[in-house]
């Protein structure tokens, strides 16, 4: 499980490494182009929170931390779906799909976003 650190002193968002690699590719591409968007997630492990959202902007500190040092192969189809969602203004990811292959994560994420 990796971590996404966003802003100053905020609690890290725990994300499966494979999903975090896709989010990193999307976020770095969008922010390099000065394109801001929202990133939302639902995490069933915390029943007090329904869904969380952050506004991703290039002026806010951002750090990706992976448990694995190995490179993660990106699923271009899933990355394309994330990019299309970001172009519409926001991305919703499923943090509880930690043991699923990326195709299953993509399917669940897209179903929830629709």
Residue pairs with C-beta under 8 A, 6 or more apart in sequence:
1 14
1 15
1 16
1 17
1 67
1 98
2 14
2 15
2 16
2 17
2 20
2 64
2 65
2 66
2 67
3 12
3 13
3 14
3 15
3 20
3 64
3 65
4 12
4 13
4 15
4 20
4 23
4 62
4 63
4 64
4 65
5 12
5 13
5 61
5 62
5 63
5 64
5 65
6 13
6 54
6 56
6 60
6 61
6 62
7 54
7 60
7 61
8 61
12 65
13 41
13 52
13 95
14 43
14 95
15 23
15 41
15 93
15 95
16 95
16 97
16 98
16 99
16 105
17 66
17 67
17 68
17 72
18 72
18 102
18 105
19 93
19 95
19 97
19 98
19 102
19 105
20 64
20 66
21 66
21 72
21 74
22 74
22 75
22 78
22 79
22 82
22 102
23 39
23 64
23 82
23 91
23 93
24 64
25 74
25 79
26 79
26 82
26 83
26 86
26 91
27 39
27 56
27 62
29 83
30 36
30 37
30 56
30 83
30 86
31 56
31 57
31 58
31 62
34 58
35 86
36 55
36 56
36 57
36 58
37 55
37 56
37 86
37 87
37 89
37 90
37 91
38 53
38 54
38 55
38 56
38 89
38 90
38 91
39 53
39 54
39 56
39 90
39 91
39 93
40 51
40 52
40 53
40 54
40 90
40 91
40 92
40 93
41 51
41 52
41 92
41 93
41 94
41 95
42 50
42 51
42 52
42 92
42 94
42 95
42 96
42 112
43 49
43 52
43 95
43 96
44 96
45 96
51 92
53 90
56 62
66 72
75 102
75 103
75 106
77 106
78 102
78 103
78 105
78 106
81 106
81 109
81 110
82 91
82 109
85 91
85 92
85 113
91 113
92 109
92 112
92 113
93 105
93 109
94 105
94 108
94 109
94 112
97 104
97 105
97 108
97 109
100 108
